[in-house]
Amino acid sequence: MGPDLTNKRWIVVKGILFALLALLAGILQVAGDFPIWQEAALLVVCIWASCRFYYFLFHCIQAYVDPGLKSAGVMDLLEKIWRRR
């Protein structure tokens, strides 16, 4: 196993990459005409990446990036991030 990821910027980049992976897999699954096994694989990747992104939003941000940023949901989190800017 590699070293722990401790740089806050790289943690955020990793979370954004999970969101992009989920989005791409979802778009390909809906827009593409693939054999059933590839559609199933895209669905698994989409669900897995979505779950990892959700975990990132509510655990990684609070535990590793900004402990003071507690939220009650996705919209609440986006509103708090928007207000900080």
N, C-alpha and C positions, 0 to 999 in steps of 0.2 A: 504494500500500500504506500502511496506517495505522501508527501508532507501535507499537513493541514493547510487549508486555504484560509488566510487571515486578513488579506488585504480587502478592505471594504469595497473598493471599486471593482475588484475582480468578482466579489460575491454578487454584486449588483449585475455585472455583465453575465454571470452564470445564470441568474434568475431571468434576465431578459432573453437569453438563448433558449431557456426552457419554454418561455412564452412563444417565441418565434417557431420553435420546433413543433409545438402543439398546433399553432396556427397553420403552418405549412402542411403538416400531416392531415389536418382536417380539410383544408382546401383540396389537397390531392385526392383525398378519399371521396369528396363530394363531386369534384369536377372530372376526375379521371375515370376511364373505363378499363379497370384492371380485373384480372382473374380474382376469384373469391379469396384465395389465400393471401394475395397482396392487399386486398381491401381489409382483411382481418388484421394483417400486420400493421397497416396504417392506423386502424382503429386502436390497436393496442398501444402504438407509439403516441397517438394523440391523447389517449386517456392517461398514460404514464407521465408524459410531459406536462399535462394539465395539473395532475396531482402534485408533481414536483414544484411547479410554479406556485400553486396555492400554498404549499408548505413554505416556500421561499417568502411569499407575501406575509404570512402570519407567524412564522417562527424565525426564520433567518434574519429578516429585517429587524425584528425586535431584539433578538439575542445577540447578533453580531454587528449589525450596521448602525442602528440607532435605538438603544434601549428605551428612550423616552417616547418613541412613536408607537403607541398602543392604539388599536383600532377595533371597531365592532364589526367590520365587514369591508368588502372591496370598495364600495362607494365611500365609506367613511375614511378609509385609508387614502384613496385618491384625493378626497377633499382636503385632508390634512397635509398631504404632500403639496397640493396646489397652493394652499395658504402659506406654506413656508417659503415659497418662491415669491 
